[in-house]
Amino acid sequence: LLGGVPGVRPGRVVILGGGVVGTEAARIAVGMGAAVQILDVNVDRLAYLETIFGSRVELLYSNSAQIEAVVSQADL
């Protein structure tokens, strides 16, 4: 139920790292209708991901505080 059903919010997916595997995982999760957050330490990669996904994902700079905040609320 990543995409949600009537009366249920879409699942929250957190992806640590926006490399090849993280990008493909995000494509699948976005395609299923999930709310996706991608964390990465490479600002250039985050900019590239923004060109691919636009506003369909939330892009965050990765650090320990940020990871702790988003992972605690994630479904996957």
Backbone bond lengths (Angstrom), bond angles and torsions (degrees), N, CA, C in turn:
res aa  C-N    CA-C-N  psi(-1)  N-CA   C-N-CA  omega(-1)  CA-C   N-CA-C  phi
1 L - - - 1.452 - - 1.525 111.71 -
2 L 1.332 116.35 35.10 1.462 118.68 -179.76 1.520 112.02 -58.37
3 G 1.316 116.62 -35.70 1.451 119.89 -179.08 1.511 114.12 -81.52
4 G 1.307 117.50 -7.68 1.456 121.79 -178.31 1.522 111.41 79.58
5 V 1.273 116.02 166.28 1.461 124.52 175.03 1.526 105.71 -135.66
6 P 1.317 118.74 169.47 1.462 118.70 179.13 1.530 111.55 -53.20
7 G 1.313 115.16 125.34 1.462 120.76 -179.48 1.517 114.45 90.80
8 V 1.335 117.90 -4.06 1.468 121.72 -179.93 1.526 108.42 -128.07
9 R 1.313 116.73 130.77 1.464 120.80 178.80 1.527 110.62 -69.51
10 P 1.328 116.11 152.62 1.468 118.90 175.27 1.524 110.70 -61.87
11 G 1.321 116.47 151.92 1.451 121.07 177.87 1.513 111.76 -66.71
12 R 1.323 115.79 151.16 1.467 121.73 177.96 1.520 107.98 -101.27
13 V 1.314 116.16 120.78 1.458 122.62 -179.37 1.523 108.60 -112.61
14 V 1.333 116.68 127.20 1.463 122.36 176.24 1.522 107.78 -111.88
15 I 1.327 115.93 128.69 1.456 121.71 -179.71 1.517 108.16 -117.90
16 L 1.327 115.78 119.63 1.467 121.60 179.28 1.526 108.34 -92.37
17 G 1.316 115.82 105.50 1.454 121.79 -179.81 1.514 111.57 103.60
18 G 1.311 116.20 124.85 1.454 121.41 -177.63 1.511 112.98 -103.59
19 G 1.323 117.42 30.57 1.463 120.59 176.79 1.515 110.95 -73.29
20 V 1.313 116.52 -159.84 1.463 121.14 -177.27 1.523 111.40 -59.57
21 V 1.311 117.76 -49.30 1.465 121.44 -177.94 1.528 110.73 -66.35
22 G 1.331 117.52 -43.74 1.453 120.97 179.09 1.514 112.18 -63.86
23 T 1.321 116.59 -38.93 1.462 120.93 178.80 1.520 111.10 -64.66
24 E 1.322 117.02 -43.64 1.469 120.32 179.40 1.521 111.32 -67.76
25 A 1.337 117.03 -37.32 1.468 120.27 176.05 1.526 109.91 -63.05
26 A 1.320 116.70 -39.14 1.465 120.55 178.69 1.523 110.83 -66.04
27 R 1.333 117.42 -40.68 1.468 120.22 178.46 1.530 110.84 -58.18
28 I 1.329 115.46 -43.69 1.466 120.06 -179.47 1.525 110.54 -66.39
29 A 1.338 116.96 -47.34 1.459 120.69 -177.96 1.527 111.21 -63.64
30 V 1.330 117.11 -42.23 1.468 120.59 177.71 1.525 109.58 -63.22
31 G 1.330 116.69 -41.80 1.455 120.78 179.01 1.515 112.95 -62.72
32 M 1.323 116.37 -29.13 1.463 120.30 178.25 1.527 112.37 -85.15
33 G 1.332 116.84 -4.92 1.459 120.53 176.36 1.510 115.17 93.14
34 A 1.327 117.92 13.65 1.462 121.11 -178.66 1.531 110.84 -78.57
35 A 1.323 115.54 159.06 1.466 122.63 170.94 1.524 106.01 -86.55
36 V 1.327 117.45 116.86 1.463 122.06 -170.18 1.523 111.07 -114.49
37 Q 1.338 114.63 135.17 1.458 122.13 172.63 1.520 107.42 -122.44
38 I 1.340 116.61 131.64 1.460 121.95 177.47 1.518 107.86 -117.68
39 L 1.335 115.59 128.92 1.457 121.35 177.45 1.518 109.17 -112.45
40 D 1.333 116.62 135.68 1.457 120.99 177.65 1.523 108.25 -153.21
41 V 1.336 116.30 154.46 1.462 121.10 179.05 1.525 112.13 -92.53
42 N 1.325 117.73 -11.78 1.454 122.56 -177.40 1.529 109.24 -93.88
43 V 1.327 116.12 109.13 1.462 121.04 -177.25 1.530 110.68 -64.10
44 D 1.324 117.65 -35.58 1.463 120.21 177.83 1.524 111.04 -63.79
45 R 1.323 116.89 -39.35 1.460 120.51 178.71 1.530 110.47 -66.69
46 L 1.326 116.83 -39.91 1.466 120.23 176.88 1.530 110.65 -61.25
47 A 1.326 116.84 -39.52 1.467 120.55 177.18 1.524 110.53 -64.26
48 Y 1.326 116.67 -41.39 1.463 120.74 177.44 1.531 110.81 -62.75
49 L 1.322 116.57 -44.03 1.467 120.64 179.23 1.526 111.29 -62.80
50 E 1.320 116.69 -32.67 1.461 119.46 177.72 1.528 110.65 -65.74
51 T 1.334 116.87 -35.01 1.465 118.97 177.56 1.525 111.28 -68.69
52 I 1.323 117.18 -30.31 1.465 121.02 -179.92 1.530 111.16 -78.58
53 F 1.334 116.68 -50.07 1.461 121.30 -170.90 1.524 114.60 -99.44
54 G 1.300 117.82 -22.46 1.467 120.17 -176.65 1.516 110.92 60.49
55 S 1.317 116.16 -130.08 1.463 120.33 -177.27 1.526 113.10 -90.75
56 R 1.338 117.68 7.34 1.470 119.74 -179.12 1.521 112.51 -76.02
57 V 1.343 118.42 -15.40 1.462 122.10 176.04 1.521 108.77 -130.46
58 E 1.310 115.24 160.82 1.460 120.98 174.31 1.520 106.75 -103.10
59 L 1.324 116.84 122.67 1.456 122.18 -178.82 1.514 109.09 -103.42
60 L 1.344 115.53 129.53 1.459 120.95 -175.98 1.523 110.41 -131.49
61 Y 1.334 116.08 143.65 1.459 120.05 173.12 1.522 107.53 -73.57
62 S 1.303 116.05 132.94 1.459 120.84 -174.39 1.529 111.86 -85.64
63 N 1.320 115.46 126.58 1.469 123.21 168.09 1.522 106.68 -151.52
64 S 1.299 117.29 170.42 1.470 119.93 -172.24 1.527 112.19 -61.97
65 A 1.319 117.77 -38.53 1.470 119.91 -179.69 1.529 110.65 -67.76
66 Q 1.317 116.68 -41.51 1.461 121.05 179.85 1.531 111.09 -64.89
67 I 1.332 115.96 -43.46 1.467 120.61 178.88 1.528 110.07 -60.56
68 E 1.306 116.25 -46.72 1.465 120.53 -179.24 1.532 111.25 -60.44
69 A 1.312 116.19 -39.43 1.467 120.44 -178.27 1.524 112.19 -67.30
70 V 1.344 117.47 -45.00 1.473 118.81 -174.25 1.523 113.17 -83.80
71 V 1.326 117.74 -34.31 1.463 119.33 -178.30 1.529 111.28 -67.17
72 S 1.316 116.66 -33.00 1.462 119.62 -179.41 1.534 112.03 -65.53
73 Q 1.337 117.75 -21.10 1.459 121.00 -179.24 1.524 112.85 -105.70
74 A 1.327 117.46 1.00 1.468 121.27 -174.89 1.528 112.25 -81.55
75 D 1.337 114.76 150.01 1.455 121.00 172.19 1.521 109.91 -92.85
76 L 1.317 116.16 -29.46 1.468 120.90 -178.98 1.498 109.53 -146.18
